Amino acid sequence: MLSRTAEYALRAVVWLAGHPESSVTGQAIAAATQVPPDYLAKVMQCLVRAGLVEAQRGKNGGFSLVSTPDDITILDVINAVEPVRRIQSCPLGIAGHESLCPLHRSLDNIAGQLERAYGAIRLADLLRSSGVKPLCPVSEVSHA
């Protein structure tokens, strides 16, 4: 399951990918994606720091993607706000426990599968979905 932050980042970036013609204000993105404006501002800062989105100040300012939707994966967006956590060593910190136990190895394998799956989906793939909009319609989104 994705965190709320990752969900909001994905919604914002997918929406921007579908509107490449100009910079879009944070308010417009928040309204279109049903992301609370204050939360969106923090998410957009992470996306700018990661180099996925650029922010332009001024009268015609706003946000836009740095790369094309063909060059950005779901994994890129998730890693910008909350990377998939891999297990490199015993999370319990047990001395002398050099290799992962079967439980932690299995959990790390699942995290690796998620990384590969997220990395295989580009924003352009979502935009090209046959006859289906890439985001849930705003009226169907719930913040429950």
The first five atom37 places (N, CA, C, CB, O) and aatype in JSON, in Angstrom:
{
  "aatype": [12, 10, 15, 1, 16, 0, 6, 18, 0, 10, 1, 0, 19, 19, 17, 10, 0, 7, 8, 14, 6, 15, 15, 19, 16, 7, 5, 0, 9, 0, 0, 0, 16, 5, 19, 14, 14, 3, 18, 10, 0, 11, 19, 12, 5, 4, 10, 19, 1, 0, 7, 10, 19, 6, 0, 5, 1, 7, 11, 2, 7, 7, 13, 15, 10, 19, 15, 16, 14, 3, 3, 9, 16, 9, 10, 3, 19, 9, 2, 0, 19, 6, 14, 19, 1, 1, 9, 5, 15, 4, 14, 10, 7, 9, 0, 7, 8, 6, 15, 10, 4, 14, 10, 8, 1, 15, 10, 3, 2, 9, 0, 7, 5, 10, 6, 1, 0, 18, 7, 0, 9, 1, 10, 0, 3, 10, 10, 1, 15, 15, 7, 19, 11, 14, 10, 4, 14, 19, 15, 6, 19, 15, 8, 0],
  "atom_mask": [
    [1, 1, 1, 1, 1],
    [1, 1, 1, 1, 1],
    [1, 1, 1, 1, 1],
    [1, 1, 1, 1, 1],
    [1, 1, 1, 1, 1],
    [1, 1, 1, 1, 1],
    [1, 1, 1, 1, 1],
    [1, 1, 1, 1, 1],
    [1, 1, 1, 1, 1],
    [1, 1, 1, 1, 1],
    [1, 1, 1, 1, 1],
    [1, 1, 1, 1, 1],
    [1, 1, 1, 1, 1],
    [1, 1, 1, 1, 1],
    [1, 1, 1, 1, 1],
    [1, 1, 1, 1, 1],
    [1, 1, 1, 1, 1],
    [1, 1, 1, 0, 1],
    [1, 1, 1, 1, 1],
    [1, 1, 1, 1, 1],
    [1, 1, 1, 1, 1],
    [1, 1, 1, 1, 1],
    [1, 1, 1, 1, 1],
    [1, 1, 1, 1, 1],
    [1, 1, 1, 1, 1],
    [1, 1, 1, 0, 1],
    [1, 1, 1, 1, 1],
    [1, 1, 1, 1, 1],
    [1, 1, 1, 1, 1],
    [1, 1, 1, 1, 1],
    [1, 1, 1, 1, 1],
    [1, 1, 1, 1, 1],
    [1, 1, 1, 1, 1],
    [1, 1, 1, 1, 1],
    [1, 1, 1, 1, 1],
    [1, 1, 1, 1, 1],
    [1, 1, 1, 1, 1],
    [1, 1, 1, 1, 1],
    [1, 1, 1, 1, 1],
    [1, 1, 1, 1, 1],
    [1, 1, 1, 1, 1],
    [1, 1, 1, 1, 1],
    [1, 1, 1, 1, 1],
    [1, 1, 1, 1, 1],
    [1, 1, 1, 1, 1],
    [1, 1, 1, 1, 1],
    [1, 1, 1, 1, 1],
    [1, 1, 1, 1, 1],
    [1, 1, 1, 1, 1],
    [1, 1, 1, 1, 1],
    [1, 1, 1, 0, 1],
    [1, 1, 1, 1, 1],
    [1, 1, 1, 1, 1],
    [1, 1, 1, 1, 1],
    [1, 1, 1, 1, 1],
    [1, 1, 1, 1, 1],
    [1, 1, 1, 1, 1],
    [1, 1, 1, 0, 1],
    [1, 1, 1, 1, 1],
    [1, 1, 1, 1, 1],
    [1, 1, 1, 0, 1],
    [1, 1, 1, 0, 1],
    [1, 1, 1, 1, 1],
    [1, 1, 1, 1, 1],
    [1, 1, 1, 1, 1],
    [1, 1, 1, 1, 1],
    [1, 1, 1, 1, 1],
    [1, 1, 1, 1, 1],
    [1, 1, 1, 1, 1],
    [1, 1, 1, 1, 1],
    [1, 1, 1, 1, 1],
    [1, 1, 1, 1, 1],
    [1, 1, 1, 1, 1],
    [1, 1, 1, 1, 1],
    [1, 1, 1, 1, 1],
    [1, 1, 1, 1, 1],
    [1, 1, 1, 1, 1],
    [1, 1, 1, 1, 1],
    [1, 1, 1, 1, 1],
    [1, 1, 1, 1, 1],
    [1, 1, 1, 1, 1],
    [1, 1, 1, 1, 1],
    [1, 1, 1, 1, 1],
    [1, 1, 1, 1, 1],
    [1, 1, 1, 1, 1],
    [1, 1, 1, 1, 1],
    [1, 1, 1, 1, 1],
    [1, 1, 1, 1, 1],
    [1, 1, 1, 1, 1],
    [1, 1, 1, 1, 1],
    [1, 1, 1, 1, 1],
    [1, 1, 1, 1, 1],
    [1, 1, 1, 0, 1],
    [1, 1, 1, 1, 1],
    [1, 1, 1, 1, 1],
    [1, 1, 1, 0, 1],
    [1, 1, 1, 1, 1],
    [1, 1, 1, 1, 1],
    [1, 1, 1, 1, 1],
    [1, 1, 1, 1, 1],
    [1, 1, 1, 1, 1],
    [1, 1, 1, 1, 1],
    [1, 1, 1, 1, 1],
    [1, 1, 1, 1, 1],
    [1, 1, 1, 1, 1],
    [1, 1, 1, 1, 1],
    [1, 1, 1, 1, 1],
    [1, 1, 1, 1, 1],
    [1, 1, 1, 1, 1],
    [1, 1, 1, 1, 1],
    [1, 1, 1, 1, 1],
    [1, 1, 1, 0, 1],
    [1, 1, 1, 1, 1],
    [1, 1, 1, 1, 1],
    [1, 1, 1, 1, 1],
    [1, 1, 1, 1, 1],
    [1, 1, 1, 1, 1],
    [1, 1, 1, 1, 1],
    [1, 1, 1, 0, 1],
    [1, 1, 1, 1, 1],
    [1, 1, 1, 1, 1],
    [1, 1, 1, 1, 1],
    [1, 1, 1, 1, 1],
    [1, 1, 1, 1, 1],
    [1, 1, 1, 1, 1],
    [1, 1, 1, 1, 1],
    [1, 1, 1, 1, 1],
    [1, 1, 1, 1, 1],
    [1, 1, 1, 1, 1],
    [1, 1, 1, 1, 1],
    [1, 1, 1, 0, 1],
    [1, 1, 1, 1, 1],
    [1, 1, 1, 1, 1],
    [1, 1, 1, 1, 1],
    [1, 1, 1, 1, 1],
    [1, 1, 1, 1, 1],
    [1, 1, 1, 1, 1],
    [1, 1, 1, 1, 1],
    [1, 1, 1, 1, 1],
    [1, 1, 1, 1, 1],
    [1, 1, 1, 1, 1],
    [1, 1, 1, 1, 1],
    [1, 1, 1, 1, 1],
    [1, 1, 1, 1, 1]
  ],
  "atom_positions": [
    [[0.84, -1.18, 0.0], [0.0, 0.0, 0.0], [0.88, 1.24, 0.0], [-0.96, 0.0, 1.22], [1.88, 1.31, 0.72]],
    [[0.52, 2.2, -0.79], [1.26, 3.45, -0.85], [0.85, 4.39, 0.26], [1.07, 4.12, -2.2], [-0.3, 4.38, 0.71]],
    [[1.79, 5.21, 0.69], [1.46, 6.23, 1.68], [0.62, 7.32, 1.0], [2.76, 6.83, 2.3], [0.55, 7.4, -0.22]],
    [[0.0, 8.11, 1.8], [-0.8, 9.22, 1.28], [0.1, 10.19, 0.52], [-1.54, 9.96, 2.45], [-0.29, 10.72, -0.52]],
    [[1.3, 10.42, 1.03], [2.24, 11.32, 0.36], [2.59, 10.82, -1.03], [3.51, 11.49, 1.19], [2.59, 11.6, -1.98]],
    [[2.88, 9.53, -1.16], [3.21, 8.96, -2.47], [2.0, 9.03, -3.4], [3.69, 7.49, -2.32], [2.14, 9.33, -4.59]],
    [[0.83, 8.76, -2.87], [-0.41, 8.84, -3.68], [-0.6, 10.26, -4.2], [-1.64, 8.41, -2.84], [-0.89, 10.45, -5.38]],
    [[-0.44, 11.25, -3.33], [-0.61, 12.64, -3.74], [0.44, 13.04, -4.78], [-0.53, 13.57, -2.52], [0.12, 13.73, -5.74]],
    [[1.68, 12.61, -4.58], [2.74, 12.92, -5.54], [2.42, 12.31, -6.9], [4.11, 12.41, -5.03], [2.58, 12.97, -7.93]],
    [[1.98, 11.08, -6.91], [1.63, 10.42, -8.17], [0.47, 11.13, -8.86], [1.27, 8.96, -7.93], [0.5, 11.34, -10.07]],
    [[-0.55, 11.5, -8.09], [-1.7, 12.2, -8.68], [-1.24, 13.52, -9.31], [-2.78, 12.46, -7.6], [-1.64, 13.84, -10.43]],
    [[-0.41, 14.27, -8.6], [0.05, 15.57, -9.11], [0.89, 15.39, -10.38], [0.87, 16.31, -8.04], [0.7, 16.12, -11.35]],
    [[1.81, 14.44, -10.37], [2.7, 14.27, -11.51], [1.95, 13.71, -12.72], [3.87, 13.35, -11.15], [2.2, 14.13, -13.85]],
    [[1.05, 12.79, -12.49], [0.25, 12.26, -13.61], [-0.6, 13.38, -14.19], [-0.64, 11.08, -13.14], [-0.74, 13.48, -15.41]],
    [[-1.17, 14.2, -13.34], [-1.99, 15.3, -13.85], [-1.13, 16.27, -14.66], [-2.68, 16.05, -12.68], [-1.53, 16.71, -15.73]],
    [[0.07, 16.6, -14.15], [0.97, 17.48, -14.9], [1.36, 16.85, -16.24], [2.24, 17.79, -14.07], [1.47, 17.55, -17.25]],
    [[1.57, 15.56, -16.25], [1.94, 14.87, -17.49], [0.84, 15.0, -18.54], [2.23, 13.38, -17.22], [1.11, 15.05, -19.73]],
    [[-0.4, 15.06, -18.08], [-1.53, 15.22, -19.0], [-1.78, 16.66, -19.41], [0.0, 0.0, 0.0], [-2.64, 16.92, -20.25]],
    [[-1.02, 17.6, -18.84], [-1.18, 19.03, -19.15], [0.19, 19.66, -19.39], [-1.93, 19.77, -17.99], [0.61, 20.54, -18.64]],
    [[0.87, 19.21, -20.43], [2.25, 19.68, -20.66], [2.37, 21.05, -21.31], [2.96, 18.69, -21.5], [3.47, 21.57, -21.46]],
    [[1.26, 21.64, -21.69], [1.31, 22.86, -22.49], [1.83, 24.08, -21.74], [-0.04, 23.17, -23.01], [2.32, 25.02, -22.38]],
    [[1.74, 24.11, -20.41], [2.2, 25.3, -19.68], [2.46, 24.96, -18.22], [1.16, 26.43, -19.79], [2.17, 23.86, -17.76]],
    [[3.01, 25.94, -17.52], [3.17, 25.8, -16.07], [1.79, 25.88, -15.43], [4.12, 26.9, -15.49], [0.92, 26.63, -15.87]],
    [[1.61, 25.1, -14.39], [0.31, 25.04, -13.72], [0.5, 25.42, -12.26], [-0.34, 23.62, -13.86], [1.44, 24.94, -11.61]],
    [[-0.36, 26.26, -11.74], [-0.23, 26.7, -10.35], [-0.53, 25.54, -9.4], [-1.18, 27.87, -10.06], [-1.23, 24.59, -9.73]],
    [[0.04, 25.66, -8.21], [-0.24, 24.67, -7.18], [-1.72, 24.59, -6.85], [0.0, 0.0, 0.0], [-2.25, 23.51, -6.62]],
    [[-2.39, 25.74, -6.84], [-3.83, 25.77, -6.55], [-4.6, 24.98, -7.61], [-4.35, 27.23, -6.51], [-5.53, 24.23, -7.27]],
    [[-4.23, 25.13, -8.87], [-4.92, 24.41, -9.95], [-4.68, 22.9, -9.83], [-4.44, 24.92, -11.33], [-5.6, 22.1, -10.02]],
    [[-3.45, 22.53, -9.5], [-3.15, 21.11, -9.34], [-3.93, 20.54, -8.16], [-1.63, 20.89, -9.13], [-4.51, 19.46, -8.25]],
    [[-3.94, 21.27, -7.05], [-4.66, 20.82, -5.86], [-6.15, 20.63, -6.16], [-4.48, 21.83, -4.71], [-6.74, 19.63, -5.75]],
    [[-6.74, 21.58, -6.85], [-8.16, 21.48, -7.17], [-8.44, 20.31, -8.12], [-8.65, 22.79, -7.81], [-9.42, 19.58, -7.94]],
    [[-7.59, 20.14, -9.1], [-7.81, 19.09, -10.11], [-7.59, 17.68, -9.56], [-6.9, 19.31, -11.3], [-8.19, 16.72, -10.03]],
    [[-6.72, 17.56, -8.55], [-6.37, 16.23, -8.03], [-6.97, 15.94, -6.67], [-4.87, 16.11, -7.95], [-6.81, 14.84, -6.13]],
    [[-7.67, 16.92, -6.11], [-8.28, 16.78, -4.78], [-7.24, 16.52, -3.7], [-9.31, 15.66, -4.79], [-7.47, 15.74, -2.78]],
    [[-6.09, 17.17, -3.82], [-5.05, 17.1, -2.81], [-5.1, 18.4, -2.02], [-3.62, 16.88, -3.46], [-5.13, 19.48, -2.62]],
    [[-5.12, 18.33, -0.69], [-5.14, 19.57, 0.1], [-3.97, 20.49, -0.29], [-5.09, 19.24, 1.62], [-2.83, 20.03, -0.36]],
    [[-4.23, 21.77, -0.55], [-3.2, 22.68, -1.04], [-1.93, 22.74, -0.19], [-3.76, 24.05, -1.15], [-0.83, 22.75, -0.73]],
    [[-2.08, 22.77, 1.13], [-0.88, 22.83, 1.98], [-0.04, 21.56, 1.87], [-1.28, 23.06, 3.44], [1.19, 21.62, 1.84]],
    [[-0.71, 20.43, 1.81], [-0.02, 19.15, 1.67], [0.65, 19.09, 0.3], [-1.01, 17.95, 1.86], [1.79, 18.64, 0.17]],
    [[-0.07, 19.55, -0.73], [0.48, 19.54, -2.08], [1.74, 20.38, -2.16], [-0.57, 20.04, -3.09], [2.69, 20.0, -2.85]],
    [[1.78, 21.51, -1.48], [2.96, 22.38, -1.52], [4.19, 21.62, -1.03], [2.73, 23.65, -0.66], [5.27, 21.74, -1.62]],
    [[4.04, 20.85, 0.03], [5.17, 20.06, 0.56], [5.57, 18.96, -0.41], [4.8, 19.44, 1.92], [6.76, 18.71, -0.62]],
    [[4.59, 18.31, -1.01], [4.86, 17.25, -1.99], [5.59, 17.82, -3.2], [3.54, 16.56, -2.43], [6.54, 17.22, -3.69]],
    [[5.14, 18.98, -3.67], [5.76, 19.59, -4.84], [7.21, 19.99, -4.55], [4.96, 20.8, -5.3], [8.06, 19.91, -5.43]],
    [[7.48, 20.43, -3.33], [8.86, 20.75, -2.95], [9.75, 19.52, -3.08], [8.91, 21.29, -1.5], [10.87, 19.62, -3.58]],
    [[9.26, 18.37, -2.65], [10.03, 17.12, -2.77], [10.27, 16.78, -4.24], [9.28, 15.96, -2.07], [11.36, 16.36, -4.62]],
    [[9.25, 16.96, -5.07], [9.37, 16.65, -6.49], [10.34, 17.6, -7.19], [8.0, 16.73, -7.16], [11.06, 17.19, -8.1]],
    [[10.36, 18.85, -6.76], [11.31, 19.82, -7.32], [12.73, 19.43, -6.9], [10.97, 21.27, -6.85], [13.65, 19.41, -7.72]],
    [[12.92, 19.13, -5.61], [14.25, 18.73, -5.12], [14.76, 17.49, -5.83], [14.2, 18.47, -3.61], [15.97, 17.36, -6.06]],
    [[13.87, 16.58, -6.18], [14.26, 15.35, -6.87], [14.54, 15.57, -8.35], [13.18, 14.3, -6.71], [15.04, 14.68, -9.02]],
    [[14.22, 16.76, -8.86], [14.48, 17.06, -10.25], [13.42, 16.55, -11.22], [0.0, 0.0, 0.0], [13.67, 16.49, -12.42]],
    [[12.26, 16.18, -10.71], [11.18, 15.7, -11.58], [10.3, 16.85, -12.07], [10.33, 14.67, -10.84], [9.74, 16.79, -13.16]],
    [[10.18, 17.87, -11.24], [9.3, 19.0, -11.52], [10.12, 20.28, -11.37], [8.05, 19.02, -10.57], [11.03, 20.35, -10.54]],
    [[9.79, 21.28, -12.17], [10.41, 22.58, -11.98], [9.34, 23.58, -11.57], [11.15, 23.06, -13.27], [8.19, 23.5, -11.99]],
    [[9.76, 24.53, -10.73], [8.85, 25.57, -10.26], [9.3, 26.89, -10.87], [8.83, 25.65, -8.7], [10.49, 27.23, -10.87]],
    [[8.34, 27.63, -11.39], [8.62, 28.94, -11.97], [7.83, 29.97, -11.19], [8.27, 28.98, -13.5], [6.62, 29.83, -10.98]],
    [[8.52, 31.01, -10.78], [7.86, 32.09, -10.04], [7.35, 33.15, -11.02], [8.84, 32.73, -9.01], [7.73, 33.19, -12.19]],
    [[6.49, 33.99, -10.5], [6.04, 35.13, -11.29], [4.64, 34.98, -11.83], [0.0, 0.0, 0.0], [3.92, 34.04, -11.5]],
    [[4.27, 35.95, -12.67], [2.92, 36.04, -13.2], [2.48, 34.76, -13.91], [2.82, 37.21, -14.15], [1.35, 34.3, -13.71]],
    [[3.32, 34.19, -14.73], [2.99, 32.96, -15.45], [3.64, 31.74, -14.8], [3.42, 33.06, -16.91], [3.88, 30.72, -15.45]],
    [[3.92, 31.86, -13.53], [4.61, 30.8, -12.81], [3.74, 29.59, -12.53], [0.0, 0.0, 0.0], [2.53, 29.6, -12.77]],
    [[4.38, 28.59, -12.02], [3.69, 27.35, -11.68], [4.65, 26.18, -11.77], [0.0, 0.0, 0.0], [5.87, 26.35, -11.69]],
    [[4.1, 25.01, -11.92], [4.89, 23.79, -11.97], [4.76, 23.13, -13.33], [4.46, 22.82, -10.86], [3.72, 23.21, -13.98]],
    [[5.83, 22.47, -13.73], [5.81, 21.67, -14.95], [6.82, 20.54, -14.79], [6.12, 22.54, -16.21], [7.74, 20.63, -13.98]],
    [[6.64, 19.5, -15.58], [7.57, 18.38, -15.55], [8.89, 18.79, -16.2], [6.98, 17.14, -16.26], [8.91, 19.56, -17.16]],
    [[9.98, 18.28, -15.66], [11.3, 18.55, -16.23], [11.54, 17.66, -17.45], [12.41, 18.32, -15.17], [12.15, 18.1, -18.43]],
    [[11.07, 16.42, -17.39], [11.26, 15.45, -18.47], [9.93, 15.1, -19.11], [11.95, 14.17, -17.95], [8.87, 15.53, -18.64]],
    [[9.99, 14.34, -20.16], [8.76, 13.89, -20.81], [8.14, 12.74, -20.01], [9.04, 13.45, -22.26], [8.85, 12.08, -19.25]],
    [[6.85, 12.5, -20.17], [6.2, 11.38, -19.48], [6.82, 10.02, -19.84], [4.72, 11.36, -19.82], [6.67, 9.06, -19.09]],
    [[7.5, 9.94, -20.98], [8.18, 8.7, -21.35], [9.41, 8.45, -20.5], [8.58, 8.73, -22.82], [9.89, 7.32, -20.39]],
    [[9.94, 9.5, -19.88], [11.18, 9.39, -19.11], [10.98, 9.3, -17.6], [12.05, 10.56, -19.42], [11.96, 9.22, -16.86]],
    [[9.74, 9.33, -17.14], [9.47, 9.31, -15.7], [8.65, 8.08, -15.35], [8.72, 10.6, -15.26], [7.61, 7.82, -15.95]],
    [[9.13, 7.32, -14.38], [8.41, 6.12, -13.94], [7.69, 6.4, -12.62], [9.37, 4.92, -13.78], [7.96, 7.39, -11.93]],
    [[6.78, 5.52, -12.31], [6.11, 5.6, -11.01], [7.15, 5.51, -9.9], [5.06, 4.48, -10.86], [7.03, 6.2, -8.88]],
    [[8.16, 4.66, -10.08], [9.22, 4.52, -9.07], [9.96, 5.84, -8.87], [10.21, 3.43, -9.48], [10.3, 6.18, -7.74]],
    [[10.22, 6.59, -9.94], [10.89, 7.89, -9.81], [10.1, 8.8, -8.87], [11.06, 8.56, -11.19], [10.67, 9.47, -8.01]],
    [[8.79, 8.82, -9.05], [7.94, 9.69, -8.24], [7.91, 9.22, -6.79], [6.5, 9.74, -8.81], [8.05, 10.03, -5.87]],
    [[7.74, 7.93, -6.59], [7.7, 7.39, -5.23], [9.03, 7.65, -4.52], [7.4, 5.88, -5.24], [9.05, 8.07, -3.36]],
    [[10.14, 7.41, -5.21], [11.45, 7.63, -4.6], [11.69, 9.09, -4.26], [12.54, 7.15, -5.52], [12.48, 9.39, -3.36]],
    [[11.02, 10.0, -4.95], [11.18, 11.42, -4.66], [10.56, 11.81, -3.33], [10.55, 12.25, -5.77], [11.02, 12.75, -2.68]],
    [[9.52, 11.1, -2.92], [8.83, 11.49, -1.68], [8.98, 10.49, -0.55], [7.37, 11.69, -1.96], [9.01, 10.87, 0.62]],
    [[9.06, 9.22, -0.88], [9.12, 8.19, 0.16], [9.6, 6.87, -0.46], [7.73, 8.0, 0.84], [8.78, 6.02, -0.81]],
    [[10.91, 6.71, -0.59], [11.45, 5.55, -1.3], [10.98, 4.21, -0.73], [12.95, 5.6, -1.28], [10.7, 4.08, 0.47]],
    [[10.91, 3.23, -1.63], [10.62, 1.86, -1.21], [11.75, 1.44, -0.28], [10.48, 0.87, -2.44], [12.92, 1.56, -0.62]],
    [[11.39, 0.95, 0.88], [12.41, 0.56, 1.87], [12.86, -0.87, 1.65], [11.87, 0.73, 3.3], [12.05, -1.8, 1.67]],
    [[14.15, -1.02, 1.43], [14.76, -2.34, 1.28], [15.43, -2.71, 2.59], [15.78, -2.36, 0.1], [15.83, -1.84, 3.37]],
    [[15.56, -4.0, 2.83], [16.18, -4.49, 4.06], [17.57, -4.98, 3.69], [15.32, -5.64, 4.73], [17.72, -6.01, 3.03]],
    [[18.59, -4.26, 4.14], [19.98, -4.59, 3.83], [20.63, -5.44, 4.92], [20.78, -3.32, 3.62], [21.5, -6.26, 4.65]],
    [[20.2, -5.22, 6.16], [20.76, -5.96, 7.29], [19.64, -6.19, 8.3], [21.96, -5.19, 7.94], [18.54, -5.65, 8.17]],
    [[19.94, -6.97, 9.29], [18.91, -7.32, 10.28], [18.31, -6.05, 10.89], [19.52, -8.21, 11.39], [19.03, -5.26, 11.5]],
    [[17.01, -5.84, 10.74], [16.38, -4.65, 11.3], [16.36, -4.65, 12.83], [14.97, -4.52, 10.78], [16.11, -3.62, 13.45]],
    [[16.63, -5.81, 13.43], [16.64, -5.9, 14.89], [18.0, -5.55, 15.47], [16.24, -7.3, 15.33], [18.15, -5.4, 16.68]],
    [[19.01, -5.42, 14.59], [20.34, -5.05, 15.05], [21.04, -6.14, 15.86], [0.0, 0.0, 0.0], [21.87, -5.83, 16.72]],
    [[20.73, -7.37, 15.59], [21.32, -8.48, 16.34], [22.78, -8.66, 15.92], [20.52, -9.8, 16.11], [23.08, -8.84, 14.74]],
    [[23.68, -8.6, 16.9], [25.11, -8.73, 16.63], [25.4, -10.1, 16.03], [25.94, -8.53, 17.92], [24.86, -11.11, 16.45]],
    [[26.28, -10.1, 15.03], [26.67, -11.35, 14.39], [25.65, -11.9, 13.41], [0.0, 0.0, 0.0], [25.85, -12.97, 12.84]],
    [[24.58, -11.19, 13.21], [23.54, -11.61, 12.28], [23.86, -11.0, 10.92], [22.1, -11.18, 12.79], [23.34, -9.95, 10.55]],
    [[24.73, -11.68, 10.18], [25.26, -11.13, 8.92], [24.26, -11.23, 7.77], [26.53, -11.85, 8.55], [24.15, -10.3, 6.97]],
    [[23.55, -12.33, 7.66], [22.62, -12.5, 6.55], [21.18, -12.36, 7.06], [22.83, -13.88, 5.86], [20.9, -12.52, 8.25]],
    [[20.3, -12.07, 6.14], [18.9, -11.91, 6.52], [18.26, -13.26, 6.83], [18.12, -11.2, 5.4], [18.55, -14.26, 6.17]],
    [[17.41, -13.27, 7.82], [16.65, -14.48, 8.13], [15.6, -14.68, 7.03], [15.97, -14.38, 9.55], [15.37, -13.76, 6.24]],
    [[14.97, -15.84, 6.95], [13.98, -16.07, 5.89], [12.85, -15.03, 5.87], [13.38, -17.45, 6.06], [12.39, -14.66, 4.8]],
    [[12.41, -14.57, 7.03], [11.35, -13.57, 7.07], [11.81, -12.26, 6.42], [10.91, -13.31, 8.53], [11.14, -11.74, 5.52]],
    [[12.93, -11.75, 6.87], [13.4, -10.47, 6.34], [13.86, -10.58, 4.89], [14.54, -9.93, 7.2], [13.72, -9.63, 4.12]],
    [[14.4, -11.72, 4.49], [14.77, -11.93, 3.1], [13.52, -11.91, 2.22], [15.55, -13.27, 2.92], [13.51, -11.32, 1.14]],
    [[12.45, -12.56, 2.7], [11.18, -12.58, 1.95], [10.59, -11.18, 1.84], [10.18, -13.52, 2.62], [10.1, -10.79, 0.77]],
    [[10.62, -10.43, 2.93], [10.09, -9.06, 2.89], [10.9, -8.18, 1.94], [10.09, -8.46, 4.31], [10.34, -7.35, 1.22]],
    [[12.23, -8.36, 1.95], [13.06, -7.59, 1.03], [12.8, -8.0, -0.42], [14.54, -7.78, 1.37], [12.8, -7.15, -1.31]],
    [[12.57, -9.29, -0.66], [12.24, -9.74, -2.02], [10.96, -9.09, -2.52], [12.1, -11.27, -2.07], [10.85, -8.71, -3.69]],
    [[9.98, -8.97, -1.63], [8.71, -8.31, -1.99], [8.97, -6.85, -2.32], [7.67, -8.45, -0.84], [8.42, -6.32, -3.29]],
    [[9.78, -6.17, -1.51], [10.11, -4.77, -1.78], [10.81, -4.64, -3.14], [11.01, -4.19, -0.66], [10.57, -3.69, -3.87]],
    [[11.66, -5.61, -3.46], [12.34, -5.6, -4.76], [11.36, -5.79, -5.91], [0.0, 0.0, 0.0], [11.5, -5.16, -6.95]],
    [[10.38, -6.66, -5.71], [9.36, -6.86, -6.74], [8.55, -5.57, -6.95], [8.42, -8.03, -6.35], [8.22, -5.21, -8.08]],
    [[8.24, -4.89, -5.86], [7.52, -3.61, -5.96], [8.35, -2.59, -6.73], [7.18, -3.06, -4.56], [7.84, -1.9, -7.61]],
    [[9.64, -2.5, -6.41], [10.51, -1.56, -7.13], [10.51, -1.86, -8.63], [11.93, -1.63, -6.58], [10.4, -0.94, -9.44]],
    [[10.64, -3.12, -8.99], [10.66, -3.48, -10.41], [9.33, -3.15, -11.08], [10.98, -4.97, -10.57], [9.31, -2.64, -12.19]],
    [[8.23, -3.46, -10.4], [6.91, -3.18, -10.97], [6.69, -1.67, -11.13], [5.79, -3.79, -10.09], [6.23, -1.22, -12.18]],
    [[7.02, -0.89, -10.11], [6.87, 0.56, -10.19], [7.79, 1.14, -11.26], [7.18, 1.21, -8.82], [7.41, 2.08, -11.97]],
    [[8.99, 0.58, -11.39], [9.95, 1.07, -12.37], [9.57, 0.74, -13.81], [0.0, 0.0, 0.0], [10.08, 1.35, -14.75]],
    [[8.69, -0.23, -13.99], [8.29, -0.65, -15.33], [7.15, 0.19, -15.91], [7.87, -2.11, -15.31], [6.84, 0.09, -17.09]],
    [[6.54, 1.03, -15.08], [5.39, 1.83, -15.54], [5.81, 3.29, -15.67], [4.19, 1.69, -14.56], [6.19, 3.93, -14.69]],
    [[5.72, 3.78, -16.87], [6.05, 5.18, -17.15], [4.77, 6.02, -17.16], [6.8, 5.3, -18.52], [3.68, 5.5, -17.41]],
    [[4.91, 7.29, -16.88], [3.74, 8.17, -16.9], [3.05, 8.11, -18.25], [4.14, 9.62, -16.56], [1.82, 8.16, -18.33]],
    [[3.83, 8.02, -19.31], [3.25, 7.94, -20.65], [2.35, 6.72, -20.8], [4.37, 7.92, -21.71], [1.35, 6.77, -21.5]],
    [[2.71, 5.61, -20.14], [1.88, 4.41, -20.2], [0.5, 4.69, -19.62], [2.54, 3.24, -19.44], [-0.51, 4.21, -20.14]],
    [[0.46, 5.46, -18.54], [-0.81, 5.79, -17.9], [-1.65, 6.69, -18.8], [-0.57, 6.46, -16.54], [-2.87, 6.57, -18.86]],
    [[-0.98, 7.61, -19.48], [-1.7, 8.53, -20.36], [-2.23, 7.84, -21.61], [-0.79, 9.68, -20.76], [-3.22, 8.28, -22.2]],
    [[-1.58, 6.75, -22.01], [-1.98, 6.03, -23.22], [-3.03, 4.95, -22.96], [-0.77, 5.41, -23.86], [-3.45, 4.27, -23.9]],
    [[-3.45, 4.77, -21.73], [-4.46, 3.74, -21.43], [-5.66, 3.95, -22.33], [-4.87, 3.79, -19.94], [-6.2, 5.05, -22.42]],
    [[-6.09, 2.9, -22.98], [-7.13, 2.99, -24.0], [-8.47, 3.48, -23.46], [-7.32, 1.65, -24.65], [-9.18, 2.76, -22.77]],
    [[-8.79, 4.73, -23.8], [-10.09, 5.29, -23.49], [-10.36, 5.53, -22.02], [0.0, 0.0, 0.0], [-11.49, 5.88, -21.65]],
    [[-9.37, 5.35, -21.16], [-9.57, 5.53, -19.72], [-8.7, 6.7, -19.27], [-9.22, 4.23, -18.92], [-7.53, 6.79, -19.64]],
    [[-9.27, 7.59, -18.47], [-8.49, 8.71, -17.94], [-7.47, 8.16, -16.95], [-9.42, 9.77, -17.26], [-7.74, 7.18, -16.26]],
    [[-6.28, 8.79, -16.86], [-5.23, 8.26, -16.01], [-5.46, 8.44, -14.51], [-3.95, 8.9, -16.38], [-4.76, 7.83, -13.7]],
    [[-6.44, 9.26, -14.12], [-6.75, 9.48, -12.69], [-8.22, 9.25, -12.45], [-6.34, 10.91, -12.25], [-9.05, 9.39, -13.35]],
    [[-8.55, 8.89, -11.21], [-9.95, 8.76, -10.82], [-10.63, 10.12, -11.02], [-10.09, 8.27, -9.34], [-10.01, 11.15, -10.75]],
    [[-11.86, 10.14, -11.48], [-12.56, 11.42, -11.58], [-12.63, 12.08, -10.2], [-13.99, 11.23, -12.17], [-12.82, 11.4, -9.19]],
    [[-12.48, 13.39, -10.17], [-12.42, 14.14, -8.92], [-13.62, 13.84, -8.03], [-12.35, 15.64, -9.2], [-13.46, 13.73, -6.81]],
    [[-14.79, 13.7, -8.59], [-16.0, 13.49, -7.78], [-15.98, 12.13, -7.07], [-17.26, 13.6, -8.66], [-16.73, 11.92, -6.12]],
    [[-15.12, 11.21, -7.53], [-15.06, 9.88, -6.92], [-13.97, 9.75, -5.88], [-14.86, 8.84, -7.99], [-13.88, 8.71, -5.22]],
    [[-13.14, 10.77, -5.72], [-12.01, 10.7, -4.79], [-12.5, 10.97, -3.38], [-10.9, 11.72, -5.19], [-13.27, 11.9, -3.14]],
    [[-12.05, 10.14, -2.46], [-12.4, 10.29, -1.05], [-11.14, 10.41, -0.23], [-13.26, 9.11, -0.57], [-10.15, 9.75, -0.52]],
    [[-11.17, 11.23, 0.79], [-10.01, 11.38, 1.68], [-10.23, 10.63, 2.98], [-9.73, 12.86, 1.97], [-9.66, 11.0, 4.01]],
    [[-11.04, 9.6, 2.96], [-11.33, 8.86, 4.19], [-10.14, 8.13, 4.72], [-12.44, 7.88, 3.96], [-10.24, 7.46, 5.75]]
  ]
}
